[in-house]
C-alpha cells in the first residue's frame, strides 16, 4: 500500500507540474470569473486594500505628529496646529486636534469607512510620551503601563514607522 500511495502522490504532482509548464489554467483567474460571489470577493478585496492604504497614510502622519509634538514640548510646549509641525492631514480625512494642559491629541477621521486613527502625546514630570492607535467610535481615556501610554479600550496600537517607538 505505501508504494501505491507514493505513486499516486507522484502522479498528481507530475500532472500539476506539466499543467504549470504548459500554462494550462486549472481555474480561471478571480478577476475573469463571473457571479455574485466573485463580485463580493473582489469588492471585499478592494475595501481591504483601501483600508490598508488609509491606515498607512494615517500612520505616517501620526508618527510625524508624535515626533513633532515631543520636539515642540522641549521647545516650550505642545502645538495645536498641524501646519506649525509641517504636517497636513490626508486629503480624504478630517483632522481634529485637542489640547489640554500637558497633553495634545490628533484624531484622523476618514470620510469613508469606520476605522479612526488617533495619536496622543502627554507629558508627566517633564517627560513627554506618545502613542498612536486605531479603532472605531470615539476613543476613551488613555491608560499607562509603566512608562508607556496605552491605547483607549477597544483600540489597537499602531507601529510608528520613522518615528520609532515612543514609550
C-alpha positions in Angstrom: 0.0 0.0 0.0 2.7 2.6 0.8 4.1 2.1 -2.8 0.7 2.7 -4.4 0.2 5.8 -2.2 3.6 7.2 -3.2 2.9 6.5 -6.9 -0.4 8.3 -6.6 1.1 11.4 -5.0 3.9 11.5 -7.5 1.4 11.1 -10.4 -0.7 14.0 -9.1 2.4 16.2 -8.6 3.6 15.3 -12.0 0.3 16.3 -13.6 0.3 19.6 -11.8 3.9 20.2 -12.9 3.0 19.5 -16.5 -0.1 21.8 -16.3 2.2 24.5 -15.0 4.8 24.1 -17.7 2.2 24.3 -20.5 0.4 27.1 -18.6 -2.8 25.2 -18.6 -5.2 27.1 -16.3 -6.8 24.8 -13.8 -9.3 27.5 -12.8 -9.9 30.9 -14.3 -8.3 33.9 -12.5 -10.5 35.5 -10.0 -11.0 38.7 -12.0 -12.3 36.8 -15.0 -14.9 34.8 -13.1 -18.5 35.9 -13.1 -21.2 35.8 -10.5 -22.3 37.4 -7.3 -19.9 35.6 -5.1 -16.9 36.7 -7.2 -18.2 40.3 -7.2 -18.4 40.2 -3.5 -14.9 38.8 -3.1 -13.5 41.5 -5.4 -15.4 44.2 -3.5 -14.1 42.9 -0.2 -10.5 42.9 -1.5 -10.8 46.4 -2.9 -12.2 47.6 0.5 -9.3 45.9 2.4 -6.8 47.5 0.1 -8.3 50.9 0.6 -8.4 50.4 4.4 -4.7 49.3 4.4 -3.8 52.4 2.2 -5.7 54.7 4.6 -4.0 53.1 7.6 -0.5 53.5 6.1 -1.1 57.2 5.3 -2.6 57.9 8.7 0.2 56.0 10.5 2.8 58.2 8.6 1.0 61.4 9.7 0.5 60.2 13.3 4.2 59.2 13.6 5.4 62.6 12.5 2.8 64.2 14.8 4.1 62.3 17.8 7.7 63.1 17.0 6.9 66.8 16.2 5.0 67.3 19.4 7.7 65.7 21.6 10.2 68.0 20.0 7.9 71.1 20.4 7.4 70.2 24.0 11.1 70.6 24.7 11.0 74.0 22.9 8.2 75.4 25.0 5.0 73.4 24.8 2.7 71.5 22.5 1.2 72.9 19.4 -2.5 72.7 18.5 -1.8 73.2 14.7 -0.6 70.8 12.1 0.9 73.4 9.9 3.2 74.5 12.8 4.6 71.0 12.8 4.9 71.0 9.0 2.1 68.4 8.6 -1.1 68.1 6.6 -3.9 65.6 7.1 -4.5 63.2 4.3 -7.0 64.6 1.8 -9.6 62.1 2.5 -9.5 62.5 6.3 -10.7 65.2 8.7 -8.2 66.2 11.3 -9.2 67.2 14.9 -6.6 68.4 17.4 -7.4 68.8 21.0 -5.1 70.4 23.5 -5.2 70.2 27.3 -2.6 71.0 29.9 0.3 68.7 29.3 -1.5 66.8 26.6 -2.3 67.0 22.9 -4.4 64.7 20.7 -4.8 64.3 16.9 -7.7 62.4 15.6 -7.9 61.5 11.9 -11.4 60.6 10.7 -11.7 59.1 7.2 -14.6 60.3 5.1 -15.3 56.7 4.2 -15.0 53.6 6.5 -15.5 53.3 10.2 -11.9 53.0 11.4 -10.4 56.1 13.0 -6.8 56.9 13.9 -5.5 58.8 16.8 -2.2 60.0 18.4 -1.7 61.3 21.9 1.3 62.9 23.5 1.3 63.5 27.2 3.9 65.0 29.5 4.3 63.9 33.1 7.2 65.2 35.3 8.7 66.9 32.2 8.8 63.7 30.1 6.7 63.6 27.0 5.3 60.2 25.8 3.3 59.4 22.8 1.2 56.6 21.3 -0.8 56.1 18.1 -3.9 53.9 17.8 -6.7 52.9 15.5 -10.2 51.9 16.4 -13.9 52.6 15.9 -16.1 55.2 17.5 -14.9 57.8 20.0 -11.7 57.0 21.8 -11.9 56.6 25.5 -9.3 57.5 28.1 -5.7 56.5 27.8 -4.0 54.4 30.4 -0.4 53.8 31.3 1.5 50.6 31.9 4.8 51.5 33.5 6.3 54.3 31.4 4.2 53.6 28.3 0.9 55.1 27.2 -1.7 52.5 26.3 -4.4 52.9 23.7 -8.0 53.5 24.8 -10.1 50.3 25.5 -11.1 48.7 22.2 -8.4 50.5 20.2 -5.2 48.9 18.8 -1.6 50.3 18.9 -0.2 51.4 15.6 3.5 50.8 15.0 5.0 54.2 14.2 7.5 53.8 11.3 10.1 56.5 11.1 9.2 58.0 14.5 10.5 54.9 16.3 8.7 53.6 19.4 7.9 56.3 21.8 7.1 54.9 25.2 
